[in-house]
Amino acid sequence: MKLVTSQQAADRIGVSIRQVQRLVAGGSLVAVGIDRIDAGSVDSWLAQRDGSRLRAWEEPTAWAAVALLEGRPAPWLGQSQRSRLRSALAGATAAELTARTRNRAQVWRFSGKPRALDRLAREVIASGATRGVGGLPAAADRLDGYVDHSALQRLVTRSHLEADPGGRVTLRATGMPADVVAALAGGTNQVLAGLDLAGSSDARERSAGRRLLDRARARLRG
């Protein structure tokens, strides 16, 4: 595990040390001991924003963006909001979409024993990002999925997961109803998987995610 100081993390991200401390408190960055930040969590934070300073959409809007890119309705937004969002999506780049929609879930990474992960896999909504989409090989040794905010701690405790920025378990905690998330995760355009991959710190995964998002944007523009 590579570590950086709070000042180094602040310099890489382009914020103050106080903001780094807030990111640690909110779980976006992982502190290891006194004044040491896991460099992997910094990489992940930067990847989610892809160098963009764009303000993220609120959670309902972020999920509505996924729905519209999938060609589905987003009834939790008003008609005028959907119209404005559709226009914004048509003109956005894949990197901008990744940055704008990052509030759809809070991302947590863990390590755990294989037996526990087998059970956990049945309780999360997989986006498909580890199933060999976008030209990538399937990653059978990884678990990446969405869970309800209220269930996160219960699942972590019951599965004996340990916080690990480099772990093979990624849980994305969201407040969006599970039936909505499940429907969008199974979308034919693979938008949710594309967003998850585009926010990865791995260059191959980011590239694959952007390709999926570019295809979805092209379909939206028709």
C-alpha positions in Angstrom: 0.0 0.0 0.0 1.5 3.3 -1.1 0.9 6.2 1.3 1.0 10.0 0.9 0.8 12.8 3.4 -2.3 15.0 3.7 -0.4 17.8 2.0 0.6 15.5 -0.9 -3.0 14.4 -1.3 -4.2 18.0 -1.2 -1.6 18.9 -3.9 -2.6 16.1 -6.2 -6.3 16.8 -5.8 -5.9 20.6 -5.9 -7.7 21.3 -2.6 -6.8 22.4 0.9 -5.7 20.1 3.7 -9.0 20.9 5.4 -10.9 19.6 2.4 -8.7 16.5 2.4 -9.7 16.0 6.1 -13.4 16.3 5.1 -13.0 13.8 2.3 -11.4 11.4 4.8 -14.3 12.0 7.3 -16.8 11.3 4.5 -15.1 8.1 3.4 -14.0 9.4 0.0 -10.3 9.1 1.0 -8.8 6.5 3.3 -6.5 7.6 6.2 -3.9 5.1 7.4 -2.4 6.3 10.7 -1.5 9.9 11.5 -1.2 12.2 8.5 -1.0 9.3 6.0 -3.5 8.8 3.1 -3.8 5.7 1.0 -2.6 6.8 -2.4 -5.0 4.4 -4.1 -8.0 6.2 -2.6 -6.6 9.4 -4.0 -6.3 7.8 -7.5 -9.9 6.6 -7.2 -11.2 10.0 -6.2 -9.4 11.6 -9.2 -10.6 8.9 -11.6 -14.3 9.5 -10.6 -13.8 13.2 -11.6 -11.4 12.5 -14.6 -9.8 15.8 -14.1 -13.1 17.7 -14.2 -14.1 20.5 -11.9 -17.7 20.1 -12.9 -20.2 20.1 -10.1 -21.9 16.7 -9.7 -25.6 16.3 -10.2 -27.7 15.3 -7.2 -28.4 11.6 -6.8 -31.9 11.6 -8.4 -30.6 13.6 -11.4 -27.6 11.3 -11.7 -29.8 8.2 -11.8 -32.2 10.0 -14.3 -29.2 10.5 -16.5 -28.5 6.7 -16.5 -32.2 6.1 -17.3 -32.3 8.5 -20.2 -29.1 7.1 -21.7 -30.7 3.6 -21.4 -33.8 4.9 -23.3 -35.9 4.5 -20.2 -38.2 7.1 -18.5 -37.1 8.8 -15.3 -40.5 9.6 -13.7 -39.0 10.8 -10.5 -38.0 14.0 -12.4 -40.4 16.5 -13.8 -40.9 16.8 -17.6 -39.0 20.1 -17.9 -36.1 18.7 -15.8 -35.9 15.6 -18.0 -35.9 17.8 -21.1 -33.0 19.9 -19.8 -31.1 16.8 -18.7 -31.5 15.2 -22.1 -30.0 18.2 -23.8 -27.1 18.2 -21.3 -26.5 14.5 -21.9 -26.4 15.0 -25.7 -23.7 17.6 -25.4 -21.6 16.0 -22.7 -18.4 14.0 -23.2 -17.9 10.6 -21.6 -15.5 12.2 -19.1 -18.1 14.9 -18.2 -20.8 12.2 -17.7 -18.5 10.3 -15.3 -17.9 13.5 -13.3 -21.5 14.7 -13.3 -23.0 11.3 -12.2 -20.6 10.4 -9.5 -23.2 11.2 -6.8 -25.3 8.3 -7.8 -23.6 6.3 -5.1 -20.9 6.4 -2.5 -18.1 4.0 -3.3 -16.5 1.8 -0.7 -13.8 -0.9 -1.2 -13.1 -3.9 0.9 -11.4 -7.3 1.1 -13.0 -10.4 2.4 -12.9 -14.2 2.3 -14.1 -15.9 -0.9 -16.9 -17.9 0.9 -18.4 -14.7 2.3 -18.2 -13.0 -1.1 -20.1 -15.8 -2.7 -23.0 -15.1 -0.3 -22.6 -11.3 -0.6 -22.9 -11.5 -4.4 -26.5 -12.7 -4.1 -27.4 -9.5 -2.1 -25.9 -6.8 -4.3 -27.0 -5.5 -7.6 -24.2 -6.0 -10.0 -23.8 -3.3 -12.7 -22.0 -5.7 -15.0 -18.7 -3.9 -14.9 -16.8 -7.1 -14.0 -18.7 -9.3 -16.5 -16.5 -8.8 -19.5 -18.3 -5.8 -21.0 -16.6 -3.2 -23.3 -14.1 -5.7 -24.6 -12.6 -6.5 -21.1 -12.2 -10.0 -19.8 -14.6 -11.1 -17.1 -13.2 -10.7 -13.5 -14.6 -13.7 -11.6 -12.5 -12.8 -8.6 -14.0 -9.4 -8.1 -17.4 -8.2 -6.7 -18.7 -4.9 -7.7 -22.3 -3.9 -7.0 -24.9 -1.5 -5.6 -26.5 -1.7 -2.2 -28.9 0.4 -0.3 -27.3 2.9 2.1 -29.3 1.4 5.0 -27.9 -2.1 4.3 -24.3 -1.3 3.8 -23.1 -1.6 7.4 -25.1 -4.8 8.0 -23.6 -6.5 4.9 -20.0 -5.4 5.8 -20.4 -6.7 9.3 -22.1 -10.0 8.4 -19.6 -10.7 5.6 -16.6 -9.7 7.8 -15.3 -7.3 5.2 -12.3 -5.1 5.9 -11.8 -1.6 4.5 -9.2 -1.9 1.8 -8.7 0.7 -1.0 -7.1 -2.0 -3.2 -9.6 -4.7 -2.2 -11.5 -6.9 -4.7 -14.9 -5.9 -3.3 -16.6 -2.7 -4.4 -19.9 -1.7 -2.8 -21.7 1.3 -4.1 -24.2 2.6 -1.6 -27.2 4.5 -3.0 -30.5 5.8 -1.8 -32.2 5.0 -5.1 -34.9 2.2 -4.8 -33.4 -1.2 -5.5 -36.0 -2.0 -8.3 -34.9 1.1 -10.2 -31.2 0.3 -9.8 -31.7 -3.3 -10.8 -33.7 -2.3 -13.9 -31.0 0.1 -15.0 -28.2 -2.3 -14.2 -29.7 -4.8 -16.6 -30.0 -2.2 -19.4 -29.1 -3.2 -22.9 -26.9 -0.1 -23.4 -24.7 -1.0 -20.4 -24.7 2.6 -19.2 -24.3 1.9 -15.5 -21.4 -0.5 -16.2 -19.9 2.1 -18.4 -20.0 4.7 -15.7 -18.5 2.4 -13.2 -15.7 1.5 -15.5 -15.1 5.1 -16.6 -14.6 6.0 -12.9 -11.9 3.3 -12.4 -8.2 4.2 -11.7 -7.3 1.5 -14.3 -6.6 3.0 -17.7 -8.0 0.0 -19.6 -11.2 0.0 -17.6 -11.6 3.8 -18.1 -11.2 3.4 -21.8 -13.7 0.6 -22.0 -16.2 2.6 -19.9 -15.9 5.7 -22.1 -16.5 3.6 -25.2 -19.8 2.3 -23.7 -20.8 5.8 -22.8 -20.0 7.2 -26.2 -22.2 4.6 -27.8 -25.1 5.4 -25.4 -24.7 9.2 -26.2 -24.7 8.5 -29.9 -28.0 6.5 -29.5 -29.5 9.3 -27.5 -28.7 11.9 -30.2 -30.3 9.5 -32.6 
